Amino acid sequence: MGPIRAVVSTVEGQELDQPVLWITVKSLLDTGPHSENNMRHWNHTNVDACAKYPNMRVFDWASLAEDGKYISDGTHYTSEGYRHRARLSADALTHTFPASGRSPDCVVQ
């Protein structure tokens, strides 16, 4: 079972139809398992999964991530980068899953 299916099916199995928000990823690396090409593949896999899981949405962090907020390994953020991602992720949750329902769009920013 893939990671998306495992998480979403666990949440769907609960009494309430709980929302699930996945966050896209970005890398500054050109090669290796954490290359940007692999990150884009993962992001597309998440977006494709929205059609299958109605309680799932994807926050497009990758389009907002700033290259200057990465540490030298090219995959992790500076402390400020993590704070920035946390703020934007919280905003995305509020926008995507308001008390009155949920966003009709799979991808949110």
C-alpha atoms as an extended CHARMM CRD file, in Angstrom:
* protein
*
       109  EXT
         1         1  MET       CA              0.0000000000        0.0000000000        0.0000000000  PROA      1               0.0000000000
         2         2  GLY       CA              1.4260000000        3.3830000000       -0.9740000000  PROA      2               0.0000000000
         3         3  PRO       CA              1.8490000000        6.1670000000        1.5960000000  PROA      3               0.0000000000
         4         4  ILE       CA             -1.0180000000        8.2850000000        0.2680000000  PROA      4               0.0000000000
         5         5  ARG       CA             -3.4650000000        5.3990000000        0.2870000000  PROA      5               0.0000000000
         6         6  ALA       CA             -2.3250000000        4.2860000000        3.7530000000  PROA      6               0.0000000000
         7         7  VAL       CA             -2.8660000000        7.6860000000        5.3460000000  PROA      7               0.0000000000
         8         8  VAL       CA             -6.0820000000        8.5880000000        3.5460000000  PROA      8               0.0000000000
         9         9  SER       CA             -7.6880000000        5.1820000000        4.0660000000  PROA      9               0.0000000000
        10        10  THR       CA             -6.8520000000        5.3530000000        7.7810000000  PROA      10              0.0000000000
        11        11  VAL       CA             -8.5110000000        8.7500000000        8.0490000000  PROA      11              0.0000000000
        12        12  GLU       CA            -11.4930000000        7.7000000000        5.9140000000  PROA      12              0.0000000000
        13        13  GLY       CA            -11.9760000000        4.6660000000        8.1610000000  PROA      13              0.0000000000
        14        14  GLN       CA            -12.7950000000        6.9270000000       11.0980000000  PROA      14              0.0000000000
        15        15  GLU       CA            -16.3480000000        7.7990000000       11.9920000000  PROA      15              0.0000000000
        16        16  LEU       CA            -16.0130000000       11.2990000000       10.5320000000  PROA      16              0.0000000000
        17        17  ASP       CA            -14.7720000000       12.0510000000        7.0390000000  PROA      17              0.0000000000
        18        18  GLN       CA            -11.6110000000       13.7640000000        8.2390000000  PROA      18              0.0000000000
        19        19  PRO       CA             -9.7450000000       16.1300000000        5.9150000000  PROA      19              0.0000000000
        20        20  VAL       CA             -6.2220000000       15.3480000000        4.7740000000  PROA      20              0.0000000000
        21        21  LEU       CA             -3.8020000000       18.0100000000        3.5330000000  PROA      21              0.0000000000
        22        22  TRP       CA             -0.6190000000       16.9150000000        1.7810000000  PROA      22              0.0000000000
        23        23  ILE       CA              2.1290000000       19.4530000000        1.1580000000  PROA      23              0.0000000000
        24        24  THR       CA              4.1390000000       19.5390000000       -2.0560000000  PROA      24              0.0000000000
        25        25  VAL       CA              7.9160000000       19.4400000000       -1.7840000000  PROA      25              0.0000000000
        26        26  LYS       CA             10.8310000000       21.0710000000       -3.5280000000  PROA      26              0.0000000000
        27        27  SER       CA             14.5260000000       20.3180000000       -3.7060000000  PROA      27              0.0000000000
        28        28  LEU       CA             17.5150000000       22.2730000000       -4.9500000000  PROA      28              0.0000000000
        29        29  LEU       CA             19.3090000000       19.0490000000       -5.9680000000  PROA      29              0.0000000000
        30        30  ASP       CA             19.7250000000       17.9980000000       -9.5950000000  PROA      30              0.0000000000
        31        31  THR       CA             20.5940000000       14.3520000000       -8.9050000000  PROA      31              0.0000000000
        32        32  GLY       CA             20.0060000000       11.5880000000       -6.3890000000  PROA      32              0.0000000000
        33        33  PRO       CA             16.9010000000       10.2770000000       -4.6420000000  PROA      33              0.0000000000
        34        34  HSD       CA             15.9730000000       13.7650000000       -3.3950000000  PROA      34              0.0000000000
        35        35  SER       CA             16.4020000000       15.4840000000       -6.7640000000  PROA      35              0.0000000000
        36        36  GLU       CA             13.9010000000       18.0950000000       -7.8670000000  PROA      36              0.0000000000
        37        37  ASN       CA             12.7560000000       15.7450000000      -10.6400000000  PROA      37              0.0000000000
        38        38  ASN       CA             11.7660000000       13.1390000000       -8.0300000000  PROA      38              0.0000000000
        39        39  MET       CA             10.0730000000       15.8160000000       -5.9240000000  PROA      39              0.0000000000
        40        40  ARG       CA              7.9720000000       16.9080000000       -8.9250000000  PROA      40              0.0000000000
        41        41  HSD       CA              6.9760000000       13.2700000000       -9.5030000000  PROA      41              0.0000000000
        42        42  TRP       CA              5.8530000000       13.0090000000       -5.8520000000  PROA      42              0.0000000000
        43        43  ASN       CA              3.8980000000       16.2560000000       -6.1640000000  PROA      43              0.0000000000
        44        44  HSD       CA              2.0940000000       15.0350000000       -9.3010000000  PROA      44              0.0000000000
        45        45  THR       CA              1.2810000000       11.7570000000       -7.5380000000  PROA      45              0.0000000000
        46        46  ASN       CA             -0.3550000000       13.7220000000       -4.7160000000  PROA      46              0.0000000000
        47        47  VAL       CA             -2.4200000000       15.8470000000       -7.0850000000  PROA      47              0.0000000000
        48        48  ASP       CA             -3.5190000000       12.7670000000       -9.0420000000  PROA      48              0.0000000000
        49        49  ALA       CA             -4.6610000000       11.1530000000       -5.7760000000  PROA      49              0.0000000000
        50        50  CYS       CA             -7.1860000000       13.9580000000       -5.1590000000  PROA      50              0.0000000000
        51        51  ALA       CA             -9.5110000000       12.4450000000       -7.7520000000  PROA      51              0.0000000000
        52        52  LYS       CA             -9.5950000000        9.2090000000       -5.7700000000  PROA      52              0.0000000000
        53        53  TYR       CA             -9.8580000000       10.6290000000       -2.2510000000  PROA      53              0.0000000000
        54        54  PRO       CA            -12.5500000000       13.3200000000       -1.8050000000  PROA      54              0.0000000000
        55        55  ASN       CA            -11.2870000000       14.3050000000        1.6530000000  PROA      55              0.0000000000
        56        56  MET       CA             -7.7710000000       15.0510000000        0.3320000000  PROA      56              0.0000000000
        57        57  ARG       CA             -6.3080000000       18.3940000000       -0.7410000000  PROA      57              0.0000000000
        58        58  VAL       CA             -2.7590000000       19.4350000000       -1.6640000000  PROA      58              0.0000000000
        59        59  PHE       CA             -1.0820000000       22.6270000000       -0.4640000000  PROA      59              0.0000000000
        60        60  ASP       CA              1.3180000000       23.7960000000       -3.1920000000  PROA      60              0.0000000000
        61        61  TRP       CA              4.2190000000       24.7450000000       -0.9490000000  PROA      61              0.0000000000
        62        62  ALA       CA              6.7120000000       24.0040000000       -3.7390000000  PROA      62              0.0000000000
        63        63  SER       CA              5.4880000000       26.9780000000       -5.7640000000  PROA      63              0.0000000000
        64        64  LEU       CA              6.0440000000       29.2820000000       -2.7690000000  PROA      64              0.0000000000
        65        65  ALA       CA              9.3000000000       27.8710000000       -1.3540000000  PROA      65              0.0000000000
        66        66  GLU       CA             12.1880000000       30.3100000000       -1.6260000000  PROA      66              0.0000000000
        67        67  ASP       CA             15.6000000000       28.9660000000       -2.6300000000  PROA      67              0.0000000000
        68        68  GLY       CA             17.3150000000       31.2760000000       -0.1260000000  PROA      68              0.0000000000
        69        69  LYS       CA             15.5700000000       29.5390000000        2.7770000000  PROA      69              0.0000000000
        70        70  TYR       CA             17.3210000000       26.1930000000        2.2380000000  PROA      70              0.0000000000
        71        71  ILE       CA             20.4140000000       25.0570000000        4.1000000000  PROA      71              0.0000000000
        72        72  SER       CA             23.4460000000       23.8710000000        2.1490000000  PROA      72              0.0000000000
        73        73  ASP       CA             22.1670000000       20.2850000000        1.6840000000  PROA      73              0.0000000000
        74        74  GLY       CA             19.5180000000       21.5740000000       -0.7410000000  PROA      74              0.0000000000
        75        75  THR       CA             16.6070000000       19.6710000000        0.8160000000  PROA      75              0.0000000000
        76        76  HSD       CA             16.0980000000       21.1100000000        4.2970000000  PROA      76              0.0000000000
        77        77  TYR       CA             15.1580000000       24.6330000000        5.3030000000  PROA      77              0.0000000000
        78        78  THR       CA             16.6540000000       27.1960000000        7.5820000000  PROA      78              0.0000000000
        79        79  SER       CA             14.7810000000       27.8770000000       10.8130000000  PROA      79              0.0000000000
        80        80  GLU       CA             13.1250000000       30.8500000000        9.1090000000  PROA      80              0.0000000000
        81        81  GLY       CA             12.2130000000       28.6200000000        6.1580000000  PROA      81              0.0000000000
        82        82  TYR       CA             10.4660000000       26.1400000000        8.4570000000  PROA      82              0.0000000000
        83        83  ARG       CA              8.6230000000       28.9840000000       10.2430000000  PROA      83              0.0000000000
        84        84  HSD       CA              7.5140000000       30.3660000000        6.8760000000  PROA      84              0.0000000000
        85        85  ARG       CA              6.2770000000       26.9490000000        5.7390000000  PROA      85              0.0000000000
        86        86  ALA       CA              4.4160000000       26.4240000000        9.0150000000  PROA      86              0.0000000000
        87        87  ARG       CA              2.6290000000       29.7840000000        8.7360000000  PROA      87              0.0000000000
        88        88  LEU       CA              1.6170000000       29.1830000000        5.1240000000  PROA      88              0.0000000000
        89        89  SER       CA              0.5570000000       25.5970000000        5.8590000000  PROA      89              0.0000000000
        90        90  ALA       CA             -1.6750000000       26.7840000000        8.7190000000  PROA      90              0.0000000000
        91        91  ASP       CA             -3.2040000000       29.4070000000        6.4210000000  PROA      91              0.0000000000
        92        92  ALA       CA             -3.7710000000       26.7340000000        3.7590000000  PROA      92              0.0000000000
        93        93  LEU       CA             -5.5540000000       24.4980000000        6.2780000000  PROA      93              0.0000000000
        94        94  THR       CA             -7.8480000000       27.3320000000        7.3160000000  PROA      94              0.0000000000
        95        95  HSD       CA             -8.6270000000       28.2270000000        3.6990000000  PROA      95              0.0000000000
        96        96  THR       CA             -8.9840000000       24.6560000000        2.4890000000  PROA      96              0.0000000000
        97        97  PHE       CA            -11.0610000000       23.2440000000        5.3350000000  PROA      97              0.0000000000
        98        98  PRO       CA            -13.1320000000       26.1210000000        6.7670000000  PROA      98              0.0000000000
        99        99  ALA       CA            -15.7750000000       25.3470000000        9.3760000000  PROA      99              0.0000000000
       100       100  SER       CA            -18.4400000000       25.5750000000        6.6640000000  PROA      100             0.0000000000
       101       101  GLY       CA            -17.0390000000       22.7990000000        4.4610000000  PROA      101             0.0000000000
       102       102  ARG       CA            -13.9990000000       22.4180000000        2.2300000000  PROA      102             0.0000000000
       103       103  SER       CA            -12.4410000000       23.9390000000       -0.8170000000  PROA      103             0.0000000000
       104       104  PRO       CA            -13.6710000000       22.3910000000       -4.0730000000  PROA      104             0.0000000000
       105       105  ASP       CA            -10.1800000000       22.6390000000       -5.5830000000  PROA      105             0.0000000000
       106       106  CYS       CA             -7.6050000000       19.8930000000       -5.1230000000  PROA      106             0.0000000000
       107       107  VAL       CA             -4.5910000000       22.2160000000       -5.1150000000  PROA      107             0.0000000000
       108       108  VAL       CA             -4.5490000000       25.2030000000       -2.7810000000  PROA      108             0.0000000000
       109       109  GLN       CA             -2.0600000000       28.0010000000       -2.2270000000  PROA      109             0.0000000000
